[in-house]
């Protein structure tokens, strides 16, 4: 099943589980698959920024990808293939697709500054991996420092027929979603799936602006799936009420430098993974931070029973 512009719902960004010694924990990978499917995931994305992809050996990256592909069956698996050079990008992209991936995600390197540099980079990336591989643009200026205007995104999509999705992580970015959907209405942009990131921090209104769903890794994927579903059903108040209950934990998880540590700690507490270890170099929560997260979980449990641990 190849990724296309109709993709919607929840594509969790999967963390890479490690044992305390730093080995890949494949048993926890299998548990993540089970829990994501139970949460209502319609696909999954692996080897993203929060998946610690740069810390993996090439054979580890492909083994993790294969495990998710096997576990998700007919549902699409998107593989992050961003790399400093196109040779490594092509090797992983082709290997992942041969193994059964639905598509790949490509982030722009931080050195890009002008519109022509950005669009030229994506043309070269597509030439490298092949026009037969569907790809996702990762627009994450807060981390990648590359600023893509709606016009630049439209240009990338129109120049590259294999582009089928935007992972939207601009902040603020609601107007960007509206602009892109406006281009579709006036006929200057073909259909494009838009899934949003930023830990889900703006998912409530992103859905109302025209997003098709979420592609992020907040430690309660059930909430993300529910908000997407409720908004699609027109149940605005119910969607916002559920989202608001999770907002304190969402905010805490968005802290620069410790976000992944918070996410892995909560996933461990919830039984999704066996250990919250990161492969070095990586951060860890202090005892004070763990106490704060536990406090937020206890408060959340008053409104969402899935937070009772």
Secondary structure per residue as TSV (DSSP state, phi and psi in degrees):
chain	resnum	aa	ss	phi	psi
A	1	X	-	360.0	115.2
A	2	X	-	-88.9	144.9
A	3	X	-	-65.8	140.9
A	4	X	-	-142.3	-178.4
A	5	X	T	-72.1	-4.0
A	6	X	T	-89.4	-2.1
A	7	X	-	-58.5	137.8
A	8	X	-	-157.0	176.5
A	9	X	E	95.8	-137.1
A	10	X	E	-120.0	120.4
A	11	X	E	-114.5	91.1
A	12	X	E	-59.7	141.8
A	13	X	E	-84.2	112.4
A	14	X	-	-81.9	132.5
A	15	X	-	-74.0	162.5
A	16	X	-	-96.6	114.8
A	17	X	-	-75.5	135.4
A	18	X	B	-123.6	153.0
A	19	X	-	-78.1	164.6
A	20	X	T	-56.5	-23.7
A	21	X	T	-83.9	-7.5
A	22	X	S	100.5	1.9
A	23	X	-	-79.9	151.3
A	24	X	B	-65.9	131.0
A	25	X	-	-98.4	91.4
A	26	X	H	-71.1	-26.5
A	27	X	H	-63.7	-38.5
A	28	X	H	-71.7	-30.3
A	29	X	H	-59.7	-45.5
A	30	X	H	-62.8	-38.0
A	31	X	H	-67.7	-39.6
A	32	X	H	-58.6	-45.2
A	33	X	H	-56.8	-48.8
A	34	X	H	-60.1	-45.5
A	35	X	H	-72.0	-36.2
A	36	X	H	-65.0	-42.9
A	37	X	H	-64.4	-40.8
A	38	X	H	-65.4	-28.3
A	39	X	H	-77.3	-11.6
A	40	X	T	103.2	18.5
A	41	X	-	-61.6	139.5
A	42	X	S	-104.3	0.7
A	43	X	E	-179.9	-174.1
A	44	X	E	-155.1	153.3
A	45	X	E	-121.8	129.1
A	46	X	E	-119.5	159.5
A	47	X	S	62.4	35.7
A	48	X	-	-84.5	-174.6
A	49	X	G	-58.2	-42.5
A	50	X	G	-80.8	-0.5
A	51	X	G	-91.7	6.8
A	52	X	T	55.7	35.2
A	53	X	G	-56.7	-40.1
A	54	X	G	-63.8	-15.5
A	55	X	G	-89.2	-0.4
A	56	X	S	-97.6	145.2
A	57	X	-	-73.4	152.4
A	58	X	H	-53.7	-40.3
A	59	X	H	-70.4	-31.9
A	60	X	H	-66.6	-44.1
A	61	X	H	-58.6	-43.6
A	62	X	H	-71.6	-35.7
A	63	X	H	-65.0	-41.6
A	64	X	H	-63.9	-44.9
A	65	X	H	-57.4	-47.2
A	66	X	H	-61.7	-37.4
A	67	X	H	-64.4	-43.4
A	68	X	H	-67.6	-39.5
A	69	X	H	-61.0	-45.0
A	70	X	H	-62.9	-42.2
A	71	X	H	-70.6	-34.0
A	72	X	H	-86.9	-6.9
A	73	X	T	58.2	-118.6
A	74	X	T	-82.6	-5.7
A	75	X	S	-82.8	148.5
A	76	X	E	-73.5	140.0
A	77	X	E	-116.7	121.1
A	78	X	E	-100.4	136.4
A	79	X	E	-116.4	125.0
A	80	X	E	-71.7	123.5
A	81	X	-	-122.2	14.1
A	82	X	-	-57.7	137.6
A	83	X	-	-156.3	156.6
A	84	X	S	-61.2	-31.1
A	85	X	S	-126.4	158.2
A	86	X	H	-75.4	-23.5
A	87	X	H	-63.5	-46.9
A	88	X	H	-66.5	-38.8
A	89	X	H	-61.5	-46.3
A	90	X	H	-63.3	-43.2
A	91	X	H	-60.5	-46.7
A	92	X	H	-70.3	-41.0
A	93	X	H	-61.8	-48.3
A	94	X	H	-65.7	-40.8
A	95	X	H	-65.4	-41.2
A	96	X	H	-65.1	-42.5
A	97	X	H	-66.8	-38.3
A	98	X	H	-63.8	-28.9
A	99	X	H	-80.9	-14.9
A	100	X	T	121.5	11.7
A	101	X	-	-64.4	155.9
A	102	X	-	-90.3	-21.9
A	103	X	E	176.4	-179.8
A	104	X	E	-129.3	159.5
A	105	X	E	-116.7	133.7
A	106	X	E	-125.1	122.5
A	107	X	E	-99.1	145.0
A	108	X	-	-76.6	144.2
A	109	X	-	-69.0	148.4
A	110	X	T	-61.0	-19.2
A	111	X	T	-72.5	-15.4
A	112	X	-	-71.3	134.9
A	113	X	-	-129.0	-43.5
A	114	X	S	-90.7	161.4
A	115	X	H	-59.8	-41.6
A	116	X	H	-66.2	-36.2
A	117	X	H	-63.5	-41.8
A	118	X	H	-66.7	-50.7
A	119	X	H	-66.4	-35.9
A	120	X	H	-64.8	-37.5
A	121	X	H	-62.3	-45.2
A	122	X	H	-68.3	-33.5
A	123	X	H	-61.3	-43.8
A	124	X	H	-67.9	-37.8
A	125	X	H	-63.3	-43.5
A	126	X	H	-64.8	-40.3
A	127	X	H	-60.6	-36.5
A	128	X	H	-71.7	-46.9
A	129	X	H	-85.7	-22.9
A	130	X	-	110.4	141.1
A	131	X	T	-74.3	-6.7
A	132	X	T	-87.9	-2.4
A	133	X	S	-102.2	116.5
A	134	X	-	-64.2	140.0
A	135	X	E	-134.8	158.5
A	136	X	E	-112.0	131.6
A	137	X	E	-81.0	127.5
A	138	X	E	-99.5	111.7
A	139	X	E	-106.0	94.7
A	140	X	-	-134.9	69.3
A	141	X	H	-64.1	-26.2
A	142	X	H	-62.4	-34.5
A	143	X	H	-100.9	-40.9
A	144	X	H	-86.3	-16.6
A	145	X	-	66.7	12.1
A	146	X	-	-99.2	122.6
A	147	X	-	-97.5	114.9
A	148	X	-	-109.3	118.0
A	149	X	-	-76.4	163.2
A	150	X	H	-56.7	-34.6
A	151	X	H	-66.4	-38.1
A	152	X	H	-67.6	-42.3
A	153	X	H	-61.3	-43.9
A	154	X	H	-58.5	-41.9
A	155	X	H	-64.3	-42.0
A	156	X	H	-61.8	-44.8
A	157	X	H	-64.0	-44.3
A	158	X	H	-72.3	-30.5
A	159	X	H	-80.2	-19.4
A	160	X	-	-128.8	95.3
A	161	X	T	-57.7	-21.7
A	162	X	T	-79.4	-3.8
A	163	X	E	-80.9	119.5
A	164	X	E	-121.8	-10.0
A	165	X	E	-150.5	148.6
A	166	X	E	-113.7	125.2
A	167	X	E	-90.5	106.5
A	168	X	E	-91.8	115.3
A	169	X	-	-135.5	27.4
A	170	X	-	-74.8	155.7
A	171	X	S	-153.7	106.7
A	172	X	S	-75.4	147.5
A	173	X	-	-141.3	5.6
A	174	X	H	-61.9	-39.6
A	175	X	H	-67.4	-28.2
A	176	X	H	-65.7	-42.2
A	177	X	H	-60.8	-45.7
A	178	X	H	-60.8	-40.5
A	179	X	H	-64.3	-42.7
A	180	X	H	-65.8	-42.5
A	181	X	H	-66.8	-31.1
A	182	X	H	-64.0	-39.8
A	183	X	H	-60.7	-38.7
A	184	X	H	-66.1	-38.5
A	185	X	H	-65.7	-36.3
A	186	X	T	-88.6	2.5
A	187	X	T	85.6	6.7
A	188	X	S	-92.5	-0.7
A	189	X	S	-140.4	130.5
A	190	X	-	-73.8	169.0
A	191	X	-	-54.2	139.9
A	192	X	-	-147.9	128.1
A	193	X	E	-75.1	136.8
A	194	X	E	-123.4	111.6
A	195	X	E	-112.1	143.7
A	196	X	E	-111.7	153.3
A	197	X	-	-117.1	-126.1
A	198	X	G	56.6	33.7
A	199	X	G	67.0	9.1
A	200	X	G	85.7	8.7
A	201	X	T	-63.1	-24.5
A	202	X	T	-123.3	19.0
A	203	X	H	-60.6	-33.1
A	204	X	H	-57.0	-47.4
A	205	X	H	-89.9	-23.6
A	206	X	H	-60.9	-38.5
A	207	X	H	-63.3	-37.2
A	208	X	H	-72.1	-23.2
A	209	X	H	-84.5	-9.3
A	210	X	T	122.7	7.2
A	211	X	-	-65.5	151.3
A	212	X	-	-91.7	-9.7
A	213	X	E	160.6	-161.9
A	214	X	E	-120.7	141.9
A	215	X	-	-132.5	84.9
A	216	X	-	-155.4	177.1
A	217	X	-	-121.8	22.4
A	218	X	-	-49.5	143.4
A	219	X	S	-72.4	0.5
A	220	X	-	-120.9	76.3
A	221	X	H	-60.7	-24.8
A	222	X	H	-61.0	-40.1
A	223	X	H	-63.2	-44.4
A	224	X	H	-59.8	-46.8
A	225	X	H	-62.1	-39.2
A	226	X	H	-67.6	-42.1
A	227	X	H	-64.1	-42.9
A	228	X	H	-59.5	-47.3
A	229	X	H	-64.4	-46.0
A	230	X	H	-63.4	-40.1
A	231	X	H	-65.9	-39.3
A	232	X	H	-65.9	-29.7
A	233	X	T	-83.3	-0.4
A	234	X	T	79.5	14.5
A	235	X	-	-93.9	71.7
A	236	X	H	-63.3	-47.9
A	237	X	H	-63.2	-42.4
A	238	X	H	-62.4	-40.5
A	239	X	H	-63.3	-45.9
A	240	X	H	-69.1	-36.2
A	241	X	H	-62.4	-44.2
A	242	X	H	-66.3	-44.6
A	243	X	H	-60.8	-44.4
A	244	X	H	-61.6	-34.0
A	245	X	H	-63.8	-31.1
A	246	X	H	-91.1	-9.5
A	247	X	H	-57.9	-41.0
A	248	X	H	-59.1	-40.8
A	249	X	H	-72.5	-38.4
A	250	X	H	-56.2	-47.0
A	251	X	H	-62.0	-44.2
A	252	X	H	-61.8	-38.7
A	253	X	H	-69.2	-18.8
A	254	X	T	-84.5	3.7
A	255	X	-	-64.8	131.0
A	256	X	T	-63.4	134.6
A	257	X	T	92.7	-26.9
A	258	X	T	-123.2	2.7
A	259	X	H	-57.9	-44.6
A	260	X	H	-67.6	-36.6
A	261	X	H	-62.6	-41.1
A	262	X	H	-64.2	-47.0
A	263	X	H	-60.9	-46.9
A	264	X	H	-67.2	-35.2
A	265	X	H	-63.6	-45.6
A	266	X	H	-66.0	-42.9
A	267	X	H	-61.0	-37.2
A	268	X	H	-66.2	-45.6
A	269	X	H	-59.8	-32.5
A	270	X	T	-85.3	-5.3
A	271	X	T	86.0	12.1
A	272	X	S	-74.6	-36.3
A	273	X	S	-134.6	158.3
A	274	X	S	-83.0	-28.3
A	275	X	-	-140.2	148.8
A	276	X	-	-93.5	16.5
A	277	X	-	-63.7	141.8
A	278	X	-	-108.5	148.8
A	279	X	-	-74.3	136.5
A	280	X	S	-66.2	143.6
A	281	X	S	-78.1	140.8
A	282	X	-	-162.5	158.3
A	283	X	-	-93.7	165.8
A	284	X	-	-140.2	153.0
A	285	X	-	-76.7	140.3
A	286	X	-	-75.8	163.2
A	287	X	H	-55.5	-37.7
A	288	X	H	-64.2	-42.1
A	289	X	H	-65.8	-40.4
A	290	X	H	-61.6	-40.2
A	291	X	H	-62.2	-39.9
A	292	X	H	-65.6	-41.1
A	293	X	H	-65.9	-41.9
A	294	X	H	-60.8	-38.8
A	295	X	H	-63.5	-43.8
A	296	X	H	-64.8	-37.6
A	297	X	H	-64.4	-41.2
A	298	X	H	-63.8	-40.5
A	299	X	H	-66.5	-41.2
A	300	X	H	-62.7	-35.5
A	301	X	H	-61.2	-22.1
A	302	X	T	-67.2	-23.9
A	303	X	T	-112.9	-26.0
A	304	X	-	-135.0	109.1
A	305	X	G	-62.3	-16.6
A	306	X	G	-69.2	-11.2
A	307	X	G	-91.5	-0.8
A	308	X	-	-75.5	120.4
A	309	X	-	-113.1	360.0
